[in-house]
Amino acid sequence: MYRPNGLGVALITPMTEQLAVDEPALRRLVEHLIRGGIDFLVPCGTTGESATLSAVERLRVISIVLEVSNGQVPVVAGAGGNNTAAVVRHAMDVEKLGVHGILSISPYYNKPPQEGIYRHFAAISEAVSCGITLYNCPGRTGSNISPETVLRLAKLPGIVAVKEASGDLSQITRLIREAPEGFSVLSGDDAITLLLLATGAHGVISVVGNEVPGMMKEMVLAALADEISKARSLHQRLLPLMEANFLEANPIPVKTAMAMMGLCEAHVRLPLVPMSDEQRVRLASVLEELALLSGGA
């Protein structure tokens, strides 16, 4: 059973002007990331605008990613939601495509108690045989997966990792310390990835990896090898771009950046909207500083 570690990239979903999935651009993106040396691909997460993709579209996106990657890197596909029965059905459909694992967000809006969160993920783990990565992002879901619940879930054979985007360093470092052997704690926030890797995390599911897969991979490798000085230097260089990716709601900035780099168009589906002119100027300045507007990606 695959356990994600190293550099995973939360893929954007390129779209045409008519807001259909841009399949040729998606294929180019996957090739771009694999050339950059990433360790695993994560389609149909938040960065991939899964909330506004239909179930059919999500399965199509995942199928394309699997086809283009062709076993070169594992694929951990998004399959989450706040209706447990529907998530179970979709996770089973995703698994049938041949993915190496599933990333599943904690139920949002419902604000379930910890027992409800536990039973939700337990139900998914009973339905599929590939590894499940929990995704904790309280800022989007409205509820936190407590360390106690993560550690309880980690005892289930199908739960192999957690993507932590709570921003609670005490909580995350506790998970790193207490997680059982063979369970990955992954950063869900580019800006604190170096700190988490330095304290024992196993990798990251990254947004900035879309734009600079090679540089981000170099930083992750250095941190995992305890080459902290090198990792710190790379982190400081990438930090302005990491921050620029959240000048507006993700994935508006990263899609805009990828368009500026000539890798896809910047189109997003409502309720997301195009990036404001003011923020575009700020983003372009960061990209120019990293020489990404002149083929430096």
N, C-alpha and C positions, 0 to 999 in steps of 0.2 A: 504494500500500500504506500503510495507516494506521500511523503511528508515535505511540504514546501519549505525552502530555506534559500538564503542568498537574495538575489534581486529579482523580485516579481514586478511586473508592470501592469498597472490597471489601465487597460487599453481604452482609448477613446473610440467611439463609433463614428467614423466619417459619414457625412450625409451630403446628398446632392442639394442643389438649390430648391428642388421640389420636396426636400426633406425625406427622401427615401434613403435607405442605407446605401452608401457609395461602396459597392463591393470591390471595384478595382483599387480604390484608395485604401480600403481595409487590407487588401492583399499586400499592397506596397508597405503599409505600416508594419504588418507582421514581419515582412522581410527585413525592413529597417531595424526592427528591434532585435531580431535574431542575429543580424550582422553586428549589432552593438554588443553582443555577448550576454544578454539577459539570461537568467536562470529558469524563469517560468513566466507564462502569459496568463493574464487574468481578464478575459472578456466579460462584458455584460455585468459589470459592477456599477457603482455610482458614477464613476468617471466615464463609463460607457453608456450613460443615460438609460439604464435598464428600466427606470420608472416610466419612460415614455415609449419603450419598445414593446410591441405585442409579443406574446409567447412564441408565435411563429417566427417573428423577426429575431428574437433572441436565439432560437434554435438555429436559424440560418447563419447568424453571425458566428456562433460557436462552431458550426460545421465548417465555415470558411477558415477560421483560425486553425482548426485541427488539420484541414487539408493542406494549408500553406506551410504550417509548422512541420507536418509530416514526421512527427516523432523526434524532431531535433531538440525540442524543449517540451517539458510538460505543460499541460493546459489545465488551469484551475478555474472553472467557469462560475460566474455568479448565478445563484439560484436561491433567492430569498424573498421574504414578504411577511405580511402580518396575518395571513390566513393559513394556518398550519396544514390543513388538508390540501389546499391548492399548492403550497410550496412542496409538499411531499410528491404530489403528482408531477409537478414541473421538474423536480430534482431527478425523479425516475426517468423522465424523458431526456434530460440532459445527460445522465449517465449512459443511456443507450447510445449516445453519439460517440462514446469512447473517450470521454475526458478522464484526466488523471485524478481530478479532485473537484470539489465544489466549495465555493465561498458563499456563506449564507449570513446575511445581516440579521441581527436580533429584531424581533417583531417591533415595528414602529407604530405610533399613534395609540394602539391599544393600551400601552403602558402596563404590561403584565407583571405580576409579582415574580420573584425569582423562581418559584416552583413552576410557574407557567413557562418561563423562559427555558428552564431545564427540560420540561416535558416536550416543548416545541422541538428543540434540537434532538432530543432522544428519539422522537418520532421520525425525524429525517434520517437519523443514523440507522434506524431499524429498516428503513425502506431502500437504502442504497448501500452498495459495498465499497464504493470508492471513498477516499478520505475526505472528511469535512473540516473546513477551516471556519471557525466562528468569527463573526465580524462584529466588533463592539464599537459603536460610534454614537454615544449618547447625544451629541449635538444634533444629530439628524433623527434619531429614533425616539428621543424623549425618555429613555430608560437606560440604565447601566447594567451590564452583565457583571455582577460582583465577582471578586476573585474566588470566593467560596463556590459560586456556581460554575465558573470556568474549571476550577480544579475538580469539581464533582463530575462535570462533563468529560474531562480529560481521562477519566477512568473507563469511559465507554470505548470499545475497540475502534469505532469508526471516526472518533473525534481526534484529529491529529495536530491541530494548530489553532491559534487565535490571532486575528489581525486586530491590534489594539490601537484605537484612535480616540481614547477617552481623554488623553492629555494629562491624566493623573499619574505622575511619575512614581509616586509611592505605590499605587495599585499595580502598575506595570512591572516595576522591579520586584514586587512581591511575587508576581506570577513567574517571573524569570527564576527567582530563587526556589520556588516551591513546586514548579511544574514537574511532572514525572519525566523520566528519561524517554526520549522519543517523541516528545511533544514540543512543537515549535511555538515560540512567542515572536510574532512579527510586528514591526512598526507599521502603523497605518498613517503616519504623519512624517513626511520627508524631513521637515525642519528639526525633528528630534531623533532622527534615525541614528545619527552618530552616537548620541548619548546612550541610546538604548543598546546599540551594538556593543559599546564599550562596557556595558554592565551585564552583557551576556545574552542579549536577544539573538535570534537566529537569522534574521533577515528583515526585509521590508517589502510591502506591496506599494509601489511608488507611482506617483503622478508624474514627477519630473523625469522619470525614466522614459516617458514617451518622447521627450525632446532631446535628452542627452543620455541615451542608454549606456554608451561606452564610459562616459565620465562617472555616471552614478555607479556603474559596476565596479569601476576602479576604486571608488570611495568605499563601497561595501566590502570589497575584498581586503582592502587595507585595514579596515576596522576589525574584520573577523580574524585577521592575522596579527592583531595587536600592534599594527604599525600606525599608532595613533597620531603621530606628527604628520605623516602623509595624509591620513584620513581627514585630519583637522583642516589641513590646507585645502583639500578638495571640497570639503564641506563649506568652508568660508567662501570659496569661489562660486559654489552652486547656490548658496543661501538666498541671494537676491532673486534668482529665478524661482526657487521653491516658494518664496513669499509672493512673488508676482503671480504665481499660479492660483493664488487665492485673493487677488485684488477684487474679484467678483466671484459669484458662486461657481464652484467646480462643476462641470468642466469648461465653462465659458472661456477663461483665460488660456488654458492649455490648448484648446482647439484653435483659438485665435493665433497662438504662437506657432502651432503646427502649420497653419495657413501661411503665416508670414515666412516660414521656412520652406514653403513650397511642397509640403507633404500631403496636404488635403485642403478642403475648404473649411470655413469656420462655422458653418450652419449648425444651429441647435434648434430643438423643438420646444415649443411653448410647454410649460410656463417659463423656460429659460429664454433669454433674448440676446441679441448680439452685444458684444462688449462696447461700453461707452467710448467715445472718442478720447476723452481725457485719460482713461485707463489704458487704452491702446497705445497712447504715446509713452506712458510709463513702461508698459510691457516691451515695446519696441526698443526702448533705451537699454533695458536689461539684456535683451537678445543681442543687440549690437555689441554690448560690452563683452559678451561671450563669443563674439564672432559667429553667431548662428544665422545671421541674415545673409552671409556671403558664402554659404556652403561649409561652414565650420562645424556642422552637427556631427 
